[in-house]
């Protein structure tokens, strides 16, 4: 840790009390109130202490909360501005003590003490990974997105071309209707890292080779995977698509054919969707014996709960015009116009100020909140449970044998 952190050093943070920061008191009866929650107030106060320490950390160091003792003194309504102040009271090598307070415009709303410890992040990450490996399903680490500012190596399942600020990505498994397998997942992970390192590329157009956009996950491969590998792959794929929200580029899906299952999710993960009149959309996983392993949150955000339930429970395909009526597609054009329409939209986007475009995209996705972003953990858990059952085995066998499935009662 750098020198200079002394008693009296102050950190401060301000925030607006939002929907994620409140609890409902007496919400089930008249006279209830919505107020700033104690855990949210403590979090703000701890983060103020973290800000006080941050300028004095060396590379590879971080501070974590060790002890917190708080009194919550007054209620604050939703929408109010709040402020936290943390003042250093003691520096004992790697342990820093604070006096912390929180205020709204009227009252001192909280006070107490807090201790933060300075840690080495590499050691911490290693211990956390060791623990995660011993815990039950549902514990996953974020996909490492290490920006690659160098050249992009050829990718076996993705054909990538860059023309100025526009990258065109063709899903390149036409013999499998561009189904997503382990190799395509790894290729997208590499491409995502490359895009993170090349912000001069501002728009990404995604389309499929041949007659399909993407027919979904590779069912033939899924049927051969050990359960632990299938679980890990589903988590990787979910985070792969969620990464598109965090990248600076605007993604356009040029849907030239069937977009089913993972292909429908891929389209939903893009910021814009332009579809051919002949394109089809669907979430047919239930017809194979399992629920979607990921992507329900993205689909529901676009078309609403009722339509998402309809698509996922019935498993039926819808036309691109119906998809437009549902709000799933932005524009429906003749098949020969799909690429041109995507390029025209890309040109419009490039005429906007790049920094404002990136910031607007970030804010729109951020406004959905964090809960939908981790829903894939539950999605995958349900998918894996069903994948181990007799209906899934029958669904995979029927798929491979090109016959209708015969599910149990």
C-alpha positions, 0 to 999 in steps of 0.5 A, spaced: 500 500 500 502 506 498 504 511 503 499 517 505 493 514 508 492 517 515 487 518 520 482 523 518 482 521 511 475 522 508 471 518 503 464 520 500 459 517 496 452 520 493 446 516 491 439 516 489 434 511 493 432 507 487 427 501 487 433 496 488 435 500 495 428 499 498 424 495 503 416 495 503 414 496 510 406 494 511 405 493 504 400 488 505 395 493 508 393 501 508 398 506 511 405 502 508 411 505 506 417 504 502 423 506 505 431 506 504 433 499 506 438 498 512 443 493 508 443 498 502 445 504 507 450 500 509 453 498 502 453 505 501 457 507 507 462 501 506 463 503 499 465 510 501 470 507 506 472 503 499 473 510 496 477 513 501 482 507 501 482 506 493 487 512 491 493 509 496 492 501 493 498 498 489 497 494 483 494 488 485 491 490 491 483 491 493 480 493 500 474 488 503 469 489 508 471 486 515 467 488 520 461 493 520 457 496 526 451 500 524 445 504 527 440 506 522 437 512 525 432 515 520 427 513 514 428 515 507 423 515 502 425 512 495 427 517 490 431 521 495 438 523 495 443 520 500 450 521 502 455 517 506 461 519 509 467 515 511 473 518 516 479 514 517 480 513 525 486 508 525 491 505 520 494 498 523 498 495 517 493 492 512 487 494 517 483 500 516 478 503 521 473 508 519 467 512 523 462 512 517 455 516 517 450 517 512 445 523 511 439 525 507 437 532 506 434 532 512 437 527 517 443 523 519 440 517 517 445 512 520 452 512 523 457 507 526 464 504 525 467 499 519 474 496 518 476 494 511 482 489 510 487 490 504 488 484 500 492 481 494 487 480 489 490 474 486 491 470 492 483 472 494 481 470 487 485 463 487 482 461 494 475 463 491 476 459 485 478 453 490 472 454 494 467 455 488 469 448 486 467 445 492 460 448 492 454 445 489 451 447 482 449 454 481 456 457 483 459 460 477 465 465 476 464 471 471 466 469 464 473 472 463 473 478 458 480 480 457 481 485 452 485 483 446 488 489 442 492 485 437 490 481 431 484 476 431 486 469 429 481 465 424 476 462 427 473 455 425 466 456 426 465 464 425 467 468 418 469 475 421 470 481 416 471 488 418 470 494 413 472 500 417 467 501 423 463 495 421 464 488 423 460 482 419 460 475 423 457 469 419 455 463 423 459 458 419 456 451 420 451 451 414 451 443 414 449 444 421 444 450 420 449 454 424 447 450 431 452 452 437 457 447 439 463 447 444 467 450 438 462 456 436 462 457 444 469 458 444 470 462 438 465 467 440 469 468 447 475 469 443 471 474 438 468 478 444 475 479 447 477 482 441 471 486 440 473 489 447 480 491 445 477 494 438 472 500 440 474 503 433 469 497 431 462 500 433 457 496 429 457 488 429 452 485 424 451 477 425 448 473 420 448 465 418 451 462 412 446 458 408 439 458 409 439 458 417 440 464 422 442 459 427 438 452 429 439 452 436 444 448 440 447 442 437 443 437 440 447 431 437 453 434 441 449 435 447 446 428 448 454 426 448 456 431 454 457 429 461 453 433 465 458 437 468 461 439 461 453 440 459 452 445 465 459 449 464 457 449 457 450 452 458 453 457 463 459 459 458 454 460 453 449 464 457 455 469 459 457 469 452 451 473 450 450 477 456 457 480 454 454 483 448 450 488 452 457 490 456 461 491 449 461 498 446 459 495 439 452 495 437 450 488 435 445 487 429 442 481 428 441 480 420 436 474 421 436 470 414 433 464 416 430 460 422 432 462 429 431 457 434 432 456 441 439 458 442 439 462 435 433 466 438 437 467 444 442 470 440 438 474 436 435 477 442 442 478 445 443 483 439 441 490 440 437 490 433 434 485 429 432 485 422 429 479 419 427 476 412 420 475 411 421 467 410 425 467 417 422 463 423 423 464 430 422 459 436 424 456 443 423 449 441 427 446 447 420 443 451 419 439 444 426 435 446 424 434 453 427 440 457 426 448 458 431 453 455 438 453 459 439 460 458 435 466 455 429 467 458 430 473 461 432 476 454 426 474 451 421 476 456 424 483 456 423 484 449 416 481 448 413 480 455 411 474 460 405 472 456 408 471 449 415 469 452 411 463 456 407 462 449 413 461 445 417 457 451 411 452 453 408 451 446 415 450 443 412 453 436 415 457 431 412 464 429 413 468 423 418 474 422 411 478 421 408 475 428 415 476 431 415 484 429 408 484 432 410 481 438 416 486 438 421 481 437 424 484 430 425 491 428 424 490 421 422 485 416 424 485 409 425 481 403 430 475 404 435 479 399 434 485 402 436 483 409 444 484 409 443 491 405 438 493 411 443 491 416 448 495 413 443 501 412 442 501 419 449 500 421 450 507 417 445 510 421 448 508 427 455 510 425 452 517 424 451 518 431 456 521 436 460 514 438 461 516 445 453 518 446 452 511 442 456 507 447 453 510 453 446 510 451 446 503 450 450 501 456 444 505 460 438 502 456 441 495 458 443 497 465 436 500 467 433 492 466 437 491 473 441 486 475 436 480 477 435 478 470 442 478 468 443 472 473 437 468 472 441 464 467 443 460 473 436 458 475 435 456 467 441 452 467 439 448 473 432 446 471 435 445 464 440 440 467 435 437 471 431 435 465 437 433 461 438 427 466 431 425 465 427 420 461 424 425 456 430 428 454 433 422 453 427 420 448 427 427 445 435 427 443 433 420 440 427 422 436 431 428 434 437 423 432 432 418 428 428 424 425 422 422 428 416 425 433 418 424 440 414 419 445 414 422 452 412 419 458 406 421 462 
